[in-house]
Amino acid sequence: MNATKAKRYTDLNGHLKGIFGKRVQKLTVDAGFTCPNRDGSKGTGGCIFCNEKGSGNGAHILGTSVTEQIHQGREALFKRYKSKLFLAYFQAYSNTYAPVARLKALYDEALAFDDVVGLSIGTRPDCVDEEKLALLDAYSQEKLIWLEYGLQSPHDTTLASINRGHDVACFKSAVALTQKIAPKVKICAHIILGLPGEDREMMLEGARLLADLGVDGVKIHLLYVIKGTPLDELYLSGDYTCLEEDDYVETVCDFLELLPPEMVIQRLTGDPHRDELRAPQWPLKKRDTLRRIQETLEARGTVQGSRYMTENAPQ
Ligand code: SF4
């Protein structure tokens, strides 16, 4: 992407730089959590697209503590980006799925570093309660706290078909409870485009839902097929067809136009591991997809929020 051109959406890097005055880099931490959709509490098989690592990097299994992971991560991110401030990103599995005392110990460990300016915590909407949110509320008085809820689809039929183990109402309740108990905590929703059975209009309903709920950020993912998952079986048997890049780019642009201009865009495509990926292959060239999204918005003459402003204009 041409760095001299202003992005046509509110990206996370720019947003963080606006708050802290310098680059802030997410530093991934694997704290050894599990997932209720795998351990039998909600289900056993997991979501149909998820591999057993649950987005983990394996650091916890190797016995690397949160403190050690942060030491290693800071060094690597400084070398790569020259970044000196970090958000500790609890990413793997469901990072509020534990008793509050354990959560507090792990989050405290990350926040003990002066240059860790906050936390980003990925979880499921059925893994929070008032006590956990009160803990996050306390942190949010002094630190930047993002809570990332996986919604994936705004349609209950899709959530059932991908074996998600929660419905849309559960997501709405979690958002409302967070806004009530921890109003300074920023909420980021994860949405997947290209889920089985969804056409473009169905996907775009996700943008309208997030705008209505007033969440602060979104991660837009592409559904891709990881080898060995239930989705892989569907793909190999011809029962699932991946989105083409053209279709994805147009849908993302539509999605961005429907969001409020200030909503922080934390991700715009998938980031598959080459060795695990079955299909499609185009997400391996992530920069090309990001460039095409920017160029498509430029060609349309639109930005994030263009249609949101029109659809929500006073009558
Ligand atoms: S909730 Fe997350 S970790 Fe659990 S099965 Fe689904 S994608 Fe995997």
Boltz pocket constraint, residues with backbone or C-beta under 6 A from the ligand:
constraints:
  - pocket:
      binder: B
      contacts: [[A, 35], [A, 36], [A, 37], [A, 38], [A, 45], [A, 46], [A, 47], [A, 50], [A, 51], [A, 54], [A, 55], [A, 92], [A, 93], [A, 94], [A, 124], [A, 150], [A, 163], [A, 164]]
      max_distance: 6.0
